[in-house]
Amino acid sequence: MLGGISVHRRYVLVIALVLLLVPLVFSIQSDALLVNGGSQKVRVVIGYRDDASKQSILKSLGVTPLKDLRDIKAMVVVIPESLIQRVKSLPGVRYVEKDAPAKAHGLSSYYGDIKWNMYMIGITDVWDYYYQYYGRRVFGYGVVVAVLDTGIDYSHPDLYGRVAYCINTIGTTTYKGTTLSRCYDGNGHGTHVAGIIAATINNRGVAGVAPNVTLIAVKVLDNSGSGTVSDIAEGITEAVKAGAKILSMSLGSSADSSILRDASYWAYQQGAIQVVAAGNSGDGDPSTNNVNYPAKYSWVIAVAAVDYYGDVPYWSSDGPEVDVAAPGVDILSTYPGGKYAYLSGTSMATPHVTGVVAVVEAIRLAAGKSWLGFSSIYKVLTYTAYDLGPSGFDVFTGYGLVDAYSAVQYALSLP
């Protein structure tokens, strides 16, 4: 006797258990099509009808998806090539296609000037995949972006030809026209911001998120980086009247202002999408709110900063108004005099999001769809953002890291 059971009885129990388990094992295997393999395995895309269908298909295949593009009800799996025809007959399958390699045409020079921040937000995936369908639109072609800042060095090799118009609101006389020297950047901040948005892909220096956009340089800050809210407010209204539908503002004030509020709200009513830096006044305390204006307004997109690892720097302003985050630490971009420089701040995070908005709108237009207004763009960015930190919304990164590829996918699914 061992533990109250005879050796003979233990053998009987073991045999009985084995006999019970054997049919169970065979039952599990027979429910899955992938009982053995049998031929070379390939990546395939399976379009499914709904979540229930997806689960049924995965159970039948006995595999885990490599990717699940829930917005368009499609998943990528690896299966033996010989099973493709059988999979097509499964209930709930809309289509089965080989996941053929996609390559952008004529863009082999990408990787000489693409930095980590561009990969981090997924814009390189947009360029590589969607170029075959929409050509230059994947780089923001046909979209006008106003950069409200210290001006832009329009002669920089990576920005040459991108700046089409100048607005200078500093002082008592406002200049509007094509004499770009009136908006020259004697500080460097505006040129750095402009490069993150629109630096040309030329296998040197850096590349911007939307290198084919048209820029309007709006000089609202002087060469020391300072200005007044009235200069900024005028810059907002003049930029919209000049045709800019996207405004990038890597600036702000700790105090609210009626003129700034009115100008920003007016721009919103005209259909302009304003992307604004949350500020560099963070204290790491989630109970305090240090988001600057105009980022605090509910009708703008407020952007916080993260570093290479997705961590929030202590100085990035936090508060319930933060919507999304983007790379903002040690960002290499264009600088006056044909130079390049590393800068950090929510000022650097903001143009990443601006560029993504420009690319989303440009691709939608190329697809024959309408321009998305603020509410829809806000939904696209926040719904597709990659969640960082605590699960769900948080005051440091909002809804998460901006994700260009997912944003384009979702935007194309909208009417």
HELIX and SHEET records of a PDB file:
HELIX    1   1 VAL A    7  ASP A   31  1                                  25    
HELIX    2   2 ASP A   51  LEU A   61  1                                  11    
HELIX    3   3 ARG A   70  ILE A   72  5                                   3    
HELIX    4   4 GLU A   81  LEU A   83  5                                   3    
HELIX    5   5 ILE A   84  LYS A   88  1                                   5    
HELIX    6   6 TYR A  110  GLY A  112  5                                   3    
HELIX    7   7 TRP A  116  MET A  120  1                                   5    
HELIX    8   8 ILE A  123  TYR A  134  1                                  12    
HELIX    9   9 GLY A  135  PHE A  139  5                                   5    
HELIX   10  10 LEU A  180  CYS A  183  5                                   4    
HELIX   11  11 HIS A  189  ALA A  198  1                                  10    
HELIX   12  12 VAL A  229  LYS A  241  1                                  13    
HELIX   13  13 SER A  258  GLN A  269  1                                  12    
HELIX   14  14 THR A  346  ALA A  366  1                                  21    
HELIX   15  15 PHE A  374  THR A  384  1                                  11    
HELIX   16  16 ALA A  404  SER A  413  1                                  10    
SHEET    1   A 4 LYS A  67  LEU A  69  0                                        
SHEET    2   A 4 ALA A  74  PRO A  80 -1                                        
SHEET    3   A 4 LYS A  41  TYR A  48 -1                                        
SHEET    4   A 4 VAL A  93  LYS A  98 -1                                        
SHEET    1   B 8 TYR A 175  GLY A 177  0                                        
SHEET    2   B 8 VAL A 163  ASN A 168 -1                                        
SHEET    3   B 8 THR A 214  LYS A 219  1                                        
SHEET    4   B 8 VAL A 144  ASP A 149  1                                        
SHEET    5   B 8 ILE A 246  MET A 249  1                                        
SHEET    6   B 8 ILE A 273  ALA A 277  1                                        
SHEET    7   B 8 ILE A 301  VAL A 306  1                                        
SHEET    8   B 8 VAL A 324  PRO A 327  1                                        
SHEET    1   C 2 ILE A 331  TYR A 335  0                                        
SHEET    2   C 2 LYS A 339  LEU A 343 -1                                        
END                                                                             
